[in-house]
């Protein structure tokens, strides 16, 4: 449930209510807005709510929360979450569109990674994406360079100033990846790997959580809840397409309707990955533009100097010039969106 305090509620009123809720066995989260303070009370569904709480000084109303994802719910946290990074980059809310770009996987040739990093940085990207650990359907496919790949990402960050987002596959590797990355990515195959979700929830690094291949939005938000309940509030949700029965034309179905649906119910930033969402290079730009218009807070796009020779997923990867041209269009579309929102 949430307790909405009156605009004129005193600090003593707020603290008294917070203390009483905790005495009743609830975990509490205080959200102080410009006008109202909201106290989210999270407890067992069988916990009895004392009727006397509604009569406490400073209480405006008590609202039960039906959503099972308590911390991720916009009822609990009405204002958008904005994730702030060390270099001043922000993701979420009214912050500028945050673009994460780079190769699907970090390859042996460090110069190739540096060329991409310089190119996407020049175009306006703020994150370098690239897999050091790669979950592959076939055991014979390239699995990533491991820690050596992480070192190369860190080298590219040192030269360009880009932030690094990269995937962690195993709870045992969380500390290792966190030493190199600015944001920890949980891939679609691991969306319901609860041990891994708990492990990244205990980190102080922001987490990019990708939607599972067949996950409902409710399951997606509950996966985020696993991370948040461990104490890490800095979670971004990534729509990357769900499994389709029509595999002849698109790799997945990119569910762009999920963007406004999630934003209506949840306060966390939403990122869209049109590369994995479509699986085809010619579809990446149109869907990136559509995602921008429909309200995405960020985009994750695969870029490589020579996609046809990329070690993984070259068919859905943009060249650097194509990415730079796309970024010009995205900038215009984002400005249009902001202007439209203000009307």
LINGI-V776915 format. One record per backbone hydrogen bond with DSSP energy under -0.5 kcal/mol. CO is the residue of the C=O (numbers start at 0). NH is the residue of the N-H. E is the energy in kcal/mol with one decimal. If there is no record, write none. Layout:
# LINGI-V776915
CO|NH|E ; CO|NH|E
This chain:
# LINGI-V776915
0|40|-3.1 ; 1|3|-0.6 ; 1|62|-2.9 ; 2|4|-0.6 ; 2|38|-2.6 ; 3|59|-2.9 ; 3|60|-1.6 ; 5|8|-1.9 ; 9|13|-2.1 ; 10|14|-2.7 ; 11|15|-2.4 ; 12|16|-2.2 ; 13|17|-2.4 ; 14|18|-2.4 ; 15|19|-2.4 ; 16|20|-2.3 ; 17|21|-1.9 ; 18|22|-2.1 ; 19|23|-1.2 ; 20|25|-2.2 ; 21|24|-1.4 ; 26|41|-3.3 ; 28|30|-0.5 ; 28|39|-3.0 ; 29|31|-0.6 ; 30|32|-0.8 ; 30|37|-2.8 ; 35|32|-2.6 ; 36|4|-2.7 ; 37|30|-2.9 ; 37|39|-0.6 ; 38|2|-2.8 ; 38|40|-0.5 ; 39|28|-2.0 ; 39|41|-0.6 ; 40|42|-0.5 ; 41|26|-3.1 ; 43|46|-2.0 ; 47|49|-0.7 ; 49|52|-1.6 ; 50|53|-1.0 ; 51|54|-1.1 ; 52|55|-1.6 ; 55|58|-1.7 ; 57|5|-3.4 ; 60|3|-2.9 ; 62|1|-2.9 ; 63|65|-0.6 ; 67|69|-1.2 ; 68|72|-0.8 ; 71|266|-1.2 ; 72|76|-1.7 ; 80|82|-0.5 ; 81|83|-0.5 ; 82|90|-2.2 ; 84|87|-2.0 ; 88|84|-2.7 ; 90|82|-2.9 ; 91|94|-1.9 ; 96|98|-0.6 ; 97|298|-2.2 ; 98|100|-0.5 ; 98|125|-2.0 ; 98|126|-1.8 ; 99|300|-3.0 ; 100|128|-1.5 ; 101|302|-2.2 ; 103|130|-1.3 ; 107|109|-1.0 ; 108|111|-0.6 ; 108|112|-1.1 ; 109|113|-2.2 ; 110|114|-2.4 ; 111|115|-1.9 ; 112|116|-2.7 ; 113|117|-2.5 ; 114|118|-2.2 ; 115|119|-2.9 ; 116|120|-1.9 ; 117|121|-2.3 ; 118|122|-1.4 ; 119|123|-0.8 ; 119|124|-2.8 ; 120|123|-0.9 ; 125|162|-2.3 ; 126|100|-2.3 ; 126|128|-0.6 ; 127|164|-2.0 ; 129|131|-0.6 ; 130|105|-2.5 ; 131|145|-3.0 ; 132|134|-0.5 ; 133|135|-0.7 ; 137|140|-1.2 ; 142|133|-2.7 ; 144|147|-1.2 ; 145|148|-0.7 ; 145|149|-1.6 ; 146|150|-2.3 ; 147|151|-1.6 ; 148|152|-2.0 ; 149|153|-2.3 ; 150|154|-2.0 ; 151|155|-2.2 ; 152|156|-2.2 ; 153|157|-2.2 ; 154|158|-1.7 ; 155|159|-2.4 ; 156|160|-2.9 ; 162|127|-3.6 ; 163|181|-2.4 ; 163|182|-1.6 ; 164|129|-1.0 ; 165|184|-2.5 ; 169|172|-1.8 ; 170|173|-0.9 ; 172|176|-2.7 ; 173|177|-2.6 ; 174|178|-1.0 ; 175|178|-0.8 ; 175|179|-0.6 ; 176|179|-1.3 ; 176|180|-2.8 ; 181|205|-0.6 ; 182|165|-1.6 ; 183|207|-3.0 ; 184|167|-2.4 ; 184|186|-0.6 ; 185|209|-2.6 ; 186|189|-1.4 ; 187|190|-1.3 ; 189|192|-2.2 ; 191|193|-1.4 ; 192|196|-2.4 ; 193|197|-2.5 ; 194|198|-1.7 ; 195|199|-2.4 ; 196|200|-1.7 ; 197|201|-0.8 ; 198|201|-0.7 ; 199|202|-1.2 ; 205|183|-2.7 ; 206|208|-0.7 ; 206|235|-2.9 ; 207|185|-3.0 ; 207|209|-0.6 ; 208|237|-3.3 ; 211|214|-1.0 ; 212|242|-3.9 ; 215|219|-2.2 ; 216|220|-2.6 ; 217|221|-2.1 ; 218|222|-1.8 ; 219|223|-1.6 ; 220|224|-1.8 ; 221|225|-1.5 ; 222|226|-1.1 ; 223|227|-2.3 ; 224|228|-2.8 ; 225|229|-0.6 ; 226|229|-0.8 ; 226|231|-1.3 ; 227|230|-1.9 ; 230|232|-0.8 ; 232|234|-1.6 ; 233|206|-2.6 ; 234|268|-0.5 ; 235|208|-3.1 ; 236|238|-0.6 ; 236|270|-3.5 ; 237|210|-2.4 ; 237|239|-0.6 ; 238|272|-2.6 ; 241|252|-2.8 ; 244|246|-0.9 ; 245|248|-0.7 ; 245|249|-1.0 ; 251|253|-0.7 ; 252|241|-2.3 ; 252|254|-0.9 ; 253|255|-1.6 ; 254|257|-1.2 ; 255|258|-1.4 ; 255|259|-0.6 ; 256|260|-1.7 ; 257|261|-2.8 ; 258|262|-2.3 ; 259|263|-1.6 ; 260|264|-1.3 ; 261|265|-2.7 ; 264|73|-2.5 ; 266|80|-3.1 ; 268|236|-2.8 ; 269|296|-2.7 ; 269|297|-1.2 ; 270|238|-2.7 ; 271|273|-0.7 ; 271|299|-2.3 ; 272|276|-1.6 ; 273|277|-1.0 ; 274|278|-2.3 ; 276|251|-0.6 ; 277|250|-3.2 ; 279|282|-1.4 ; 279|283|-0.8 ; 280|283|-0.9 ; 280|284|-0.7 ; 282|286|-1.9 ; 283|287|-2.3 ; 284|288|-2.3 ; 285|289|-2.1 ; 286|290|-2.4 ; 287|291|-1.8 ; 288|292|-2.1 ; 289|293|-2.2 ; 290|295|-2.4 ; 291|294|-1.0 ; 296|97|-2.1 ; 297|271|-2.1 ; 298|99|-3.3 ; 299|274|-0.8 ; 300|101|-1.4 ; 301|317|-2.8 ; 303|306|-0.6 ; 305|308|-2.4 ; 306|309|-1.5 ; 312|315|-1.3 ; 313|316|-1.5 ; 314|280|-2.0 ; 317|303|-2.3 ; 318|322|-2.2 ; 319|323|-2.6 ; 320|324|-2.3 ; 321|325|-2.2 ; 322|326|-2.4 ; 323|327|-1.3 ; 324|328|-1.5 ; 325|329|-2.8 ; 326|330|-2.1 ; 327|331|-1.5 ; 328|332|-2.3 ; 329|333|-2.7 ; 330|334|-2.0 ; 331|335|-1.9 ; 332|336|-2.4 ; 333|337|-2.5 ; 334|338|-2.3 ; 335|339|-2.6 ; 336|340|-2.4 ; 337|341|-1.2 ; 338|342|-0.6 ; 339|342|-1.0
